Amino acid sequence: MAHKTHSSGPRAPLLKAAIASVTDQPVRYVVYGHDHADHISGGAVFADTAQFVSQQNAVPKIVARGDESTPIPTVIFDESLTLELGGKQVDRSIGWSEFARCPPL
């Protein structure tokens, strides 16, 4: 699981390589914390193995951006989400500051 790729441009493949240097397991989820391009661009390098996760209020902004390096989220949640992988559970809840940045349109 990767949370915010912070990987626009040439840094995205470097992030993927860094992850591969410590595990042979693929990234299965990329979690967008909010819709700011400087935090989520470059996620496409994980598109071969990952599902993309976002809070619902960020999705229209991500779609409107039309950035091919930022896959559209397919796992969308409102206030909280639980992801399970490899026998472990990760709970994701939206924080107030994230909600403030992603008001409904």
Backbone torsions as a table, in degrees:
resi	resn	phi	psi	omega
1	MET	NA	133.7	174.6
2	ALA	-117.7	133.8	178.0
3	HIS	-110.6	116.3	-176.3
4	LYS	58.3	117.8	-177.1
5	THR	-79.2	-23.8	-179.8
6	HIS	43.8	37.1	-164.7
7	SER	-136.9	53.3	177.2
8	SER	-69.8	155.3	175.9
9	GLY	60.7	-136.9	-173.6
10	PRO	-71.0	-10.8	-178.8
11	ARG	-75.3	-24.8	-177.5
12	ALA	-58.5	-49.2	177.4
13	PRO	-63.3	-30.0	177.7
14	LEU	-66.4	-40.3	177.2
15	LEU	-63.4	-44.8	179.1
16	LYS	-61.4	-41.6	178.8
17	ALA	-65.5	-39.0	179.0
18	ALA	-63.0	-42.0	177.7
19	ILE	-64.1	-43.7	-179.8
20	ALA	-64.4	-23.0	-179.9
21	SER	-74.7	-15.6	-179.0
22	VAL	-115.7	-8.5	177.8
23	THR	-154.7	148.9	174.8
24	ASP	-94.7	2.3	178.6
25	GLN	-82.2	140.1	179.1
26	PRO	-76.5	157.6	172.0
27	VAL	-74.5	123.1	-178.0
28	ARG	-99.9	-24.6	179.1
29	TYR	-136.1	138.4	167.5
30	VAL	-117.4	118.7	-176.5
31	VAL	-101.7	116.5	175.1
32	TYR	-83.2	118.2	179.3
33	GLY	-72.7	-30.7	174.5
34	HIS	-164.1	-172.2	-169.6
35	ASP	-95.7	6.3	-177.4
36	HIS	-69.1	126.4	-175.0
37	ALA	-57.3	-35.6	-178.0
38	ASP	-69.7	-7.7	177.3
39	HIS	-108.6	-18.9	-173.2
40	ILE	-124.1	-10.3	-179.9
41	SER	-64.9	147.4	177.2
42	GLY	95.2	-3.7	-178.9
43	GLY	-60.7	-18.5	-178.1
44	ALA	-57.8	-23.6	179.1
45	VAL	-64.2	-18.1	178.9
46	PHE	-100.3	1.9	-173.4
47	ALA	-63.3	-21.6	-179.9
48	ASP	-71.9	-18.9	-177.5
49	THR	-131.9	-17.2	-168.2
50	ALA	-107.0	153.5	165.4
51	GLN	-99.4	148.5	-177.0
52	PHE	-106.9	131.7	-170.2
53	VAL	-118.5	137.8	177.5
54	SER	-155.4	154.6	170.0
55	GLN	-70.2	142.5	-170.7
56	GLN	-58.4	-32.3	-177.4
57	ASN	-71.6	-19.4	179.0
58	ALA	-83.8	-22.9	-172.8
59	VAL	-58.4	-47.6	-179.5
60	PRO	-59.2	-34.7	179.2
61	LYS	-70.5	-37.9	177.8
62	ILE	-66.5	-43.2	178.2
63	VAL	-62.0	-46.7	-177.3
64	ALA	-62.1	-30.6	-179.8
65	ARG	-64.5	-34.4	177.4
66	GLY	61.8	32.5	-178.1
67	ASP	-88.8	113.5	-177.1
68	GLU	-65.3	-16.3	177.5
69	SER	-83.6	-3.2	-178.7
70	THR	-123.1	93.6	-179.8
71	PRO	-58.6	145.5	177.6
72	ILE	-70.0	134.1	178.6
73	PRO	-60.9	140.7	175.8
74	THR	-113.6	-16.3	173.7
75	VAL	-109.8	110.5	-171.9
76	ILE	-122.7	136.0	-179.4
77	PHE	-131.6	162.6	179.6
78	ASP	-92.4	-80.1	-177.1
79	GLU	-104.5	-28.9	-179.4
80	SER	-154.7	161.8	-178.4
81	LEU	-153.7	143.2	173.6
82	THR	-117.1	126.1	175.7
83	LEU	-111.0	139.4	177.4
84	GLU	-122.6	135.5	-179.2
85	LEU	-158.1	130.5	177.5
86	GLY	58.6	34.6	179.3
87	GLY	76.9	7.2	178.5
88	LYS	-116.6	153.7	-178.1
89	GLN	-120.3	135.5	176.3
90	VAL	-122.6	125.3	177.0
91	ASP	-101.3	131.6	179.6
92	ARG	-120.0	120.1	176.3
93	SER	-119.7	144.2	178.9
94	ILE	-76.5	131.2	176.8
95	GLY	-88.0	159.6	-177.9
96	TRP	-57.5	-43.6	-176.5
97	SER	-64.5	-35.8	177.5
98	GLU	-68.8	-40.9	179.9
99	PHE	-63.3	-39.1	-179.1
100	ALA	-63.6	-33.0	179.6
101	ARG	-80.2	-16.5	-174.3
102	CYS	-123.2	55.1	-179.4
103	PRO	-66.8	153.4	177.0
104	PRO	-59.9	146.4	178.6
105	LEU	-79.8	NA	NA
